[in-house]
Amino acid sequence: MNWRMPVRALLVVTLSAACLPARRSAADPPTDPAPGAKKSSLVLVLKSGSRMSEDEVAAALKKAMKVSECSCANLDALKPVKIGQNEYETIKRFVDDPNLPTAPAARAKPNSRAHLVTITSSKPVLIITKENEKDSLTELKVQYPNRKVGKDGEIVYKPEAIGSNGKLVILTSWDYQLELEGGETPLQYEAKFIDGTTNKDKPVVKEKLPGTGYFMLTLQDFQGDLKNMEEVFKDPTVFPFEYRFTPTTLRTFALADFSEELLEGGAIIKEDQIILFVPQLPRGNAARAWVRFPLSEEEAKKEMARFSNDVRPSELPTEIRKEATMATDPAVLDPASKARWLEFSELTAAKTFFKRDIAIKEAPSTRKAFPHLYYLVVWEFLPVVKKGTGGNPPQYGDPEAVPVRQTAPDSNEPVKVYVVMKKVEKWSAEPDKSGGSTPSTPGGTGATVPKKD
């Protein structure tokens, strides 16, 4: 399980127009925040109007912070980042009411006009939704603010199949997706549809689009009173319009990843060598992996049952070391090889796999003796008993086997296992004579957690 616990708060802000009485004047000189005030990082999720640019958004925030006597470490380098409307609305939904049900809402019936659904930050898109599912979009004319785009800012698009290089593609049975030029929100569009029932042209749909923008930015080491900022944004002597700033929606968010997904391992098979790869755990906290090798399929199943059912997880490290080949000793595969536990402690450069070289002796006879190769994997780590301080290394306790999640061979349900069974794919194929470097991706099964531990 991966936890990321940012020391950050989330704030949803709307910069749009209205007017209210003043609380303080922009002419009042700002003062430094109180010494010793608590610092934290604020992530602002912001909606703007009137086609405000990133620089205009940053300028408004800087002005409000200085007048409200607030500060942050990156005040002079505030950099709003564009996000999508869907991202803003999703975050706002949970900020407004974190107890909303997790089940997705039923799809709303599309209204009679195509409409803007979202603009994402990585790939700005406009979603056009049909009035009826059987209708077809035949042409989309878009007017951009930038007159240098297309013909005086106007471009006409024809829909193409998804996966093509076209800008306008069929996304679903209801929706079309347009990749926007330069990431700009269009001023307006005209959409031509054919009625799916009568096969006749429908009235042209015309719509002007608001210049709403969506941004996210971080105020590092923020100090000050958010209520003061709220009042400053309302102050007509500071801003000609009221910018709604709502610190009452302040909530703390923590991100967690419970997926426990492992990368696939594999092998590079050469004439005189196997390089076996075992994936590191997602958190990168395994000290080593142990591989019981070589095994036939029948032997692998029996050994997996023995080490899963007859050996407690807490006893696995001791049991493994009774017949282990350590990383410092050579590993060899020949016709007379018997199964042993091989220590894998060397990591690849990216630290995503443990790897070990296994020499092949008498290759033709070895392939006859082992027409198929299987192996078992157990991950192990040394729990920290005492953290290292003052330059001293940490102290470790006894090694422990690590449980992982694998899909059970007789169902689709993931189960927690301590012993995993794998096959060396392509072992019976012609060995690699070119010195290739891409591991195969074998399948595997897991043994369920022993009940008696």
C-alpha positions in Angstrom: 0.0 0.0 0.0 1.3 3.4 -1.0 0.5 6.5 1.0 1.2 10.0 0.0 0.3 12.4 2.9 0.9 16.0 1.6 0.9 18.7 4.3 -1.4 20.8 2.1 -4.9 22.2 2.3 -7.3 22.6 -0.6 -9.2 25.8 -1.3 -11.8 26.3 -4.1 -11.9 29.9 -5.3 -14.2 31.7 -7.8 -13.1 35.0 -9.4 -16.2 36.6 -10.8 -18.2 39.8 -10.6 -20.4 41.5 -7.9 -20.0 44.3 -5.3 -20.0 44.5 -1.5 -19.0 47.2 1.1 -15.3 47.6 1.9 -13.5 46.3 4.9 -10.2 47.9 4.4 -8.5 50.1 1.9 -5.8 49.2 -0.6 -4.0 52.4 0.5 -3.4 50.9 3.9 0.2 49.7 4.0 0.6 45.9 4.4 2.4 44.6 7.5 4.5 41.4 7.9 2.7 38.3 9.2 2.9 37.7 12.9 6.2 36.0 13.8 5.9 32.3 14.6 2.6 32.0 12.7 1.9 28.5 11.5 2.9 27.7 8.0 1.3 25.3 5.5 1.0 24.9 1.8 -2.3 25.8 0.2 -3.4 24.3 -3.1 -5.9 26.8 -4.7 -8.3 25.4 -7.3 -9.6 28.4 -9.1 -12.3 29.3 -11.6 -12.0 32.6 -13.5 -14.2 34.6 -15.9 -13.8 37.1 -18.7 -11.0 35.0 -20.3 -8.5 35.9 -17.6 -5.0 34.9 -18.4 -2.6 33.1 -16.0 -0.8 36.4 -15.5 -4.0 38.2 -14.6 -5.0 35.5 -12.1 -1.6 35.6 -10.5 -1.7 39.4 -10.3 -5.1 39.4 -8.6 -3.9 36.9 -6.0 -0.7 38.8 -5.3 -2.6 42.0 -4.8 -5.1 40.4 -2.4 -2.4 38.7 -0.4 -0.3 41.9 0.1 -3.4 44.0 1.1 -4.6 41.3 3.5 -1.2 41.0 5.1 -0.7 37.4 3.9 2.4 35.9 2.5 3.9 32.8 0.9 7.4 31.7 0.0 6.6 31.8 -3.8 4.6 35.0 -3.8 6.8 36.6 -6.5 6.7 33.5 -8.7 3.0 32.4 -8.5 2.3 30.3 -11.5 -1.3 29.2 -12.1 -1.6 25.9 -14.1 -4.6 25.3 -16.3 -6.8 22.4 -15.4 -10.0 21.0 -16.9 -13.5 22.0 -16.1 -14.2 18.4 -15.1 -11.2 18.5 -12.7 -12.5 21.7 -11.1 -16.1 20.5 -10.8 -15.0 17.1 -9.3 -12.8 18.7 -6.7 -15.4 21.3 -5.9 -18.0 18.6 -5.4 -16.0 16.9 -2.7 -15.0 20.2 -1.1 -18.6 21.3 -0.9 -19.9 17.9 0.4 -17.3 15.2 1.1 -20.1 12.8 2.1 -21.6 12.5 -1.4 -22.3 8.9 -2.5 -19.6 7.3 -4.4 -21.9 5.7 -7.0 -21.8 7.6 -10.3 -24.8 9.8 -11.1 -27.1 8.6 -13.8 -26.3 10.1 -17.2 -28.4 13.3 -17.7 -30.5 13.5 -20.8 -28.7 15.8 -23.2 -30.4 19.1 -23.8 -31.3 20.3 -27.3 -28.0 22.0 -27.9 -24.4 20.8 -28.2 -22.5 22.2 -25.2 -19.0 22.6 -23.7 -18.4 19.7 -21.3 -14.7 20.0 -20.4 -11.3 21.3 -21.4 -8.5 19.3 -20.0 -5.0 20.7 -19.2 -2.9 18.1 -21.0 -5.0 17.9 -24.2 -7.6 20.6 -24.4 -10.8 19.3 -25.9 -14.4 20.4 -26.5 -17.1 17.7 -26.2 -20.1 18.1 -28.4 -23.1 16.1 -27.2 -26.0 15.2 -29.6 -29.6 15.8 -28.9 -30.5 12.2 -29.9 -28.3 9.2 -30.0 -29.1 8.3 -33.6 -28.3 11.8 -34.9 -24.9 12.4 -36.7 -22.7 15.4 -36.6 -21.6 16.3 -40.2 -19.7 19.6 -39.7 -18.4 21.7 -36.9 -17.4 25.3 -37.5 -15.3 26.9 -34.6 -14.4 30.5 -34.1 -11.2 31.0 -32.0 -10.1 34.2 -30.3 -6.7 34.0 -32.1 -7.3 35.4 -35.5 -4.1 33.8 -36.8 -5.7 30.4 -36.4 -7.3 29.0 -39.6 -9.0 31.6 -41.7 -9.4 34.7 -39.6 -9.7 32.5 -36.5 -12.3 30.2 -38.1 -11.8 26.5 -38.8 -14.3 23.9 -40.2 -13.9 20.3 -39.0 -15.4 17.0 -40.3 -15.8 14.1 -37.9 -13.4 11.1 -38.2 -13.1 7.7 -36.5 -11.4 7.7 -33.1 -7.7 6.6 -33.5 -7.3 8.7 -36.6 -5.2 11.8 -36.8 -8.2 14.0 -37.2 -9.0 16.8 -34.7 -12.7 16.0 -34.5 -13.4 12.3 -33.6 -16.4 10.2 -32.7 -15.9 9.6 -28.9 -19.1 7.7 -27.9 -22.5 7.0 -29.3 -23.5 10.4 -27.8 -20.4 12.5 -28.0 -17.8 14.0 -30.4 -14.5 15.3 -29.2 -12.6 18.2 -30.7 -8.9 18.8 -29.9 -8.7 22.6 -29.6 -6.1 24.7 -31.4 -3.6 26.1 -29.1 -5.6 25.1 -26.0 -7.9 28.1 -26.4 -11.6 28.1 -25.5 -13.5 29.0 -28.7 -15.6 32.1 -28.9 -18.4 30.1 -30.5 -19.2 27.2 -32.7 -21.8 26.1 -35.2 -22.8 22.4 -35.5 -24.6 20.7 -38.3 -26.5 17.5 -37.6 -28.5 15.0 -39.6 -31.6 13.5 -38.0 -31.0 9.8 -37.5 -34.6 8.9 -38.0 -35.6 11.1 -41.0 -32.1 11.4 -42.5 -32.7 15.1 -43.0 -30.7 18.1 -41.9 -31.5 19.5 -38.5 -31.4 23.2 -37.6 -27.9 24.4 -37.2 -26.9 24.6 -33.5 -25.1 27.8 -32.6 -23.6 28.6 -29.2 -21.3 31.2 -27.8 -19.0 29.8 -25.2 -18.1 31.6 -21.9 -14.4 32.5 -21.4 -14.3 30.6 -18.1 -10.8 29.4 -17.1 -9.8 26.8 -14.5 -6.5 26.9 -12.7 -4.6 25.3 -9.9 -1.7 26.8 -8.0 0.2 26.2 -4.8 1.0 28.8 -2.2 4.1 27.5 -0.5 4.5 28.1 3.3 1.4 30.2 3.4 1.0 32.6 6.4 -1.9 34.8 7.2 -5.6 34.9 7.8 -7.8 33.6 5.0 -10.8 35.6 6.3 -8.8 38.8 5.6 -8.2 37.7 2.1 -11.9 37.0 1.7 -12.8 40.6 2.8 -10.1 42.1 0.5 -11.6 40.3 -2.5 -14.9 41.9 -1.6 -13.4 45.4 -1.2 -14.5 47.7 -4.1 -11.5 50.0 -3.4 -9.2 47.1 -4.2 -11.1 45.3 -7.0 -13.8 46.9 -9.1 -15.8 43.6 -8.9 -16.2 41.2 -6.1 -14.1 38.1 -6.4 -15.7 35.3 -4.4 -13.1 33.7 -2.2 -14.5 31.0 0.1 -12.1 29.9 2.9 -15.0 28.2 4.7 -14.6 25.3 2.2 -11.2 24.5 3.5 -10.5 20.8 3.8 -7.4 18.6 4.1 -6.9 15.9 1.5 -4.6 12.9 1.7 -3.9 10.6 -1.4 -3.6 6.9 -1.0 -2.8 4.0 -3.4 -4.0 0.6 -2.3 -3.5 -1.1 -5.6 -0.4 -3.3 -4.6 0.2 -4.1 -8.3 3.4 -5.8 -9.2 5.3 -5.4 -12.5 5.7 -8.6 -14.5 9.1 -10.3 -14.3 10.7 -12.3 -17.0 14.0 -13.7 -18.4 16.6 -13.1 -21.1 17.5 -16.6 -22.4 20.9 -17.0 -24.1 22.8 -20.1 -25.3 24.8 -20.4 -22.1 23.0 -18.2 -19.7 19.6 -17.2 -18.2 19.2 -13.7 -16.8 16.2 -13.9 -14.5 14.2 -10.8 -13.4 11.9 -10.5 -10.4 10.0 -7.3 -9.9 10.7 -5.1 -6.9 7.7 -4.4 -4.7 5.7 -1.2 -5.6 7.1 0.7 -2.6 10.7 -0.5 -3.4 11.1 -1.8 0.2 12.0 -5.4 -0.4 15.6 -6.2 0.7 15.8 -9.2 -1.6 13.8 -11.9 -3.4 14.3 -15.6 -3.1 13.7 -17.8 -6.1 13.3 -21.6 -5.8 14.8 -22.9 -9.1 14.7 -25.1 -11.2 11.3 -26.8 -11.0 8.9 -28.7 -13.4 5.3 -27.6 -13.3 4.3 -30.5 -11.1 7.2 -29.9 -8.7 6.4 -26.2 -8.6 2.8 -26.9 -7.5 3.9 -29.3 -4.8 6.6 -27.0 -3.5 4.2 -24.0 -3.5 1.7 -26.0 -1.5 4.4 -27.2 1.0 5.9 -23.7 1.6 2.4 -22.2 1.8 0.6 -24.7 4.0 3.3 -26.4 6.0 5.6 -23.5 6.7 4.4 -20.4 8.6 5.1 -17.0 6.9 7.2 -16.1 9.9 9.3 -19.3 9.4 9.9 -18.8 5.7 13.1 -16.9 6.0 14.7 -19.6 8.2 13.4 -22.4 6.1 14.7 -20.8 2.9 18.2 -20.4 4.3 18.5 -24.2 5.0 19.1 -24.8 1.3 20.1 -21.4 -0.2 22.6 -20.2 -2.7 23.5 -16.7 -1.7 24.0 -13.9 -4.1 27.8 -14.1 -3.7 27.9 -17.8 -4.9 27.5 -18.8 -8.5 24.2 -20.1 -9.8 24.3 -22.9 -12.3 21.7 -24.9 -14.3 22.8 -28.3 -15.6 21.0 -31.7 -16.2 21.6 -32.8 -12.6 20.4 -29.5 -11.0 18.1 -29.8 -7.9 15.8 -27.1 -6.7 17.4 -24.6 -4.4 16.6 -21.1 -3.1 18.6 -18.5 -5.0 19.1 -15.1 -3.4 18.3 -12.1 -5.7 19.7 -8.9 -4.2 21.1 -7.1 -7.2 18.7 -4.4 -8.6 18.5 -3.1 -12.2 19.6 0.5 -12.8 16.0 1.7 -12.5 15.6 -0.3 -9.3 12.4 -1.9 -10.6 13.7 -5.5 -10.8 15.9 -7.8 -8.9 18.1 -9.8 -11.4 20.5 -12.7 -11.3 22.6 -14.5 -13.9 22.3 -18.3 -14.0 24.9 -20.1 -16.1 23.8 -23.0 -18.3 26.0 -26.0 -18.5 25.6 -28.8 -21.1 22.8 -26.8 -22.8 21.4 -29.5 -25.1 21.2 -32.1 -22.2 19.8 -29.4 -19.8 17.0 -28.6 -22.2 16.1 -32.2 -22.4 16.2 -32.6 -18.7 14.0 -29.5 -18.2 11.7 -29.1 -21.2 9.8 -26.5 -19.2 11.1 -24.3 -16.3 9.1 -23.0 -13.3 10.2 -21.3 -10.2 8.8 -19.9 -6.9 9.3 -16.4 -5.6 9.3 -15.1 -2.0 10.0 -11.4 -1.2 11.7 -10.5 2.0 12.6 -7.4 4.0 14.3 -6.6 7.2 12.1 -4.5 9.5 13.7 -1.4 11.0 14.1 -1.9 14.8 15.7 1.5 15.3 16.1 4.4 12.9 19.6 5.6 12.2 20.5 9.0 13.8 23.6 11.2 13.8 25.1 9.4 10.8 24.6 6.0 12.3 23.0 3.3 10.1 19.5 2.0 11.1 19.3 -1.3 13.1 17.4 -4.1 11.5 15.5 -7.0 13.1 14.9 -10.5 11.8 13.9 -10.9 8.1 10.3 -11.3 7.3 8.5 -12.6 4.2 6.3 -10.0 2.4 2.7 -10.8 1.4 1.6 -9.7 -2.1 -1.7 -9.8 -3.9 -2.1 -12.3 -6.8 -5.1 -13.5 -8.7 -6.1 -17.0 -7.6 -5.7 -19.6 -10.4 -9.3 -20.8 -10.0 -11.0 -17.4 -9.7 -10.7 -13.7 -10.6 -10.4 -12.6 -7.0 -7.1 -11.3 -5.8 -5.8 -13.1 -2.7 -2.9 -12.3 -0.4 0.0 -14.7 -0.9 3.6 -15.3 0.4 4.7 -17.7 -2.3 4.2 -17.0 -6.1 4.7 -19.5 -8.9 6.1 -18.4 -12.2 7.1 -20.0 -15.5 10.2 -19.1 -17.6 8.5 -18.3 -20.9 10.2 -19.1 -24.3 12.6 -21.5 -22.5 11.9 -24.2 -25.1 12.3 -21.8 -28.0 15.5 -21.1 -29.8 17.9 -19.2 -27.4 18.8 -15.6 -28.0 22.1 -15.4 -29.8 22.0 -11.6 -30.2 22.4 -10.7 -26.6 18.9 -9.2 -26.4 17.8 -7.3 -23.3 14.0 -7.5 -23.1 12.6 -9.8 -20.4 9.7 -12.1 -21.3 6.5 -11.6 -19.3 5.5 -14.9 -17.7 2.2 -15.6 -16.1 2.0 -16.7 -12.5 -0.2 -18.1 -9.8 -0.2 -17.5 -6.1 -0.6 -19.7 -3.1 -3.1 -18.4 -0.5 -2.0 -17.2 2.9 -1.5 -20.0 5.3 -4.3 -19.9 7.9 -2.3 -21.0 10.9 -0.1 -17.8 11.1 
